[in-house]
Amino acid sequence: MTLGLLTDVHVPLAVTRGLRRRGIDVLTAQDDGAATLPDGLLLDRAAELRRILFTQDEDFLIEVATRRKSHLPHATVVYGHQFEPIGVCVSDLEIILKSLLPDESMGCLLRIPL
């Protein structure tokens, strides 16, 4: 079973489209009505939906570090630099989403490229 993905508001639409063409369940923050949520609340939303959160916003790295230091749960976050090529993002996210087990939708921090 492939895990679902929630994308941060700044992730290019080309990444979403590429993943959907590969059969990945992608929900954008915009489609979820969460486009204006602060980072912490978007991370909470991903956990609530049991989805991996993909972002290209370095602020999420700080949010995850803060939660880990405080022993607070968080959705798994995949971070990719904003200048990472679209194809790399799509390929690496597909590998991650098809490889993780459902219980790994929480508590991890992964970076692409792999």
C-alpha positions in Angstrom: 0.0 0.0 0.0 1.4 3.4 -1.0 1.2 6.2 1.5 -0.5 9.4 0.6 1.3 12.7 0.3 0.4 16.3 1.4 2.3 19.0 -0.4 3.2 22.3 1.0 1.8 25.4 -0.7 5.1 26.2 -2.5 5.7 22.9 -4.1 5.5 23.3 -7.9 2.4 21.9 -9.6 4.7 19.9 -12.0 5.8 17.8 -9.0 2.1 17.1 -8.1 1.2 16.2 -11.7 4.3 14.0 -12.1 3.4 12.0 -9.0 -0.2 11.7 -9.9 0.8 10.3 -13.4 2.7 7.6 -11.5 -0.4 6.7 -9.5 0.6 8.5 -6.2 -2.2 9.9 -4.0 -1.3 13.6 -3.7 -3.3 16.2 -1.8 -2.0 19.8 -2.1 -2.4 22.2 0.7 -4.5 24.3 -1.6 -6.9 21.5 -2.4 -7.2 20.7 1.3 -8.0 24.3 2.2 -4.8 24.5 4.2 -2.8 26.9 2.0 -2.7 29.6 4.6 -2.0 27.4 7.6 1.2 28.2 9.5 3.9 25.5 9.2 3.2 23.8 12.6 -0.5 23.5 11.8 0.2 22.1 8.3 2.4 19.5 9.9 -0.4 18.7 12.3 -2.8 18.5 9.4 -0.5 16.0 7.6 -0.5 13.8 10.8 -4.2 14.0 11.1 -4.6 12.8 7.5 -1.8 10.2 8.0 0.0 11.6 5.0 3.7 12.3 4.4 4.4 16.0 4.1 6.6 17.2 1.2 8.0 20.6 1.5 10.8 22.8 0.0 10.6 25.2 2.9 13.6 25.1 5.3 11.4 26.4 8.2 9.9 22.9 8.4 13.3 21.5 9.4 13.3 23.9 12.4 9.7 22.8 13.2 10.6 19.1 13.2 13.8 19.8 15.2 11.7 21.7 17.8 9.1 18.9 18.1 11.8 16.2 18.4 13.6 18.2 21.1 10.3 18.5 23.0 9.3 14.8 22.3 6.2 15.9 20.4 4.8 13.7 17.6 4.9 14.9 14.0 4.1 13.7 10.5 6.9 12.4 8.5 8.4 15.2 6.5 10.3 14.9 3.2 12.4 18.0 2.5 13.8 18.8 -0.9 15.7 22.0 -1.7 13.7 24.4 -3.9 16.2 24.2 -6.7 16.1 20.4 -6.9 15.0 19.3 -10.4 11.4 18.3 -10.8 12.3 14.9 -12.1 14.4 14.1 -9.1 11.7 15.2 -6.8 9.1 13.0 -8.5 11.3 10.0 -8.7 12.6 10.2 -5.2 9.2 10.9 -3.7 7.7 7.9 -5.6 10.5 5.6 -4.1 9.9 7.0 -0.6 6.1 6.7 -0.7 6.1 3.2 -2.2 8.8 2.0 0.3 7.6 3.3 3.7 5.2 1.3 5.8 2.0 2.9 7.1 3.4 3.3 10.6 6.3 5.3 9.1 3.9 8.1 8.2 4.9 9.6 11.6 8.1 10.8 13.1 10.6 10.7 10.3 12.6 13.4 8.5 13.9 12.5 5.1 15.7 14.5 2.5 15.8 14.3 -1.3 17.8 13.7 -3.4 18.2 10.2 -1.9 
